[in-house]
């Protein structure tokens, strides 16, 4: 049974480890990632965002973060699921939780940066309604995909 829980500092090493595992696998780890992963409390939570963890028993098997960019705009970031738990719907639960939280925070838009190598993730984002947009304002040199999800239509 998968439980989605809020981040606490007790899980800092799991949050960092799960993300570095996939970032390193695809040779995508950058200084901006390390900045966020080394201090998620300050870079995400204290800045107005949220982190969610997927827990099975006593194990943390997935992560997802919602980073506040500016009022109403959030980035879906640091999405990871342990390899042995992939394909079991955990990412879907994490995305649903992040979208729900963004709506609760009156977000109008969620965006994300990705890389063309991550086809499974990109397909999942599309299922949730994320659409490709021009890659702009990226803190990552390896980000060759940017997607966004409109939560509220402007009048």
ABEGO torsion letter per residue (X at the ends): XBBBBBBBAAAAAAAAAAAAAAAAAAGABBAAAAAAAABAAAAAAAAGBBBBBBBBEABBABBBBBBBABBGBBBBBGBBBBAAABGAGAAAAAAAAAAAAAAAAGBABBBBBBBAABAAAAAAAAAAGBBBBBBBGBABAABABBBBBBABBBX
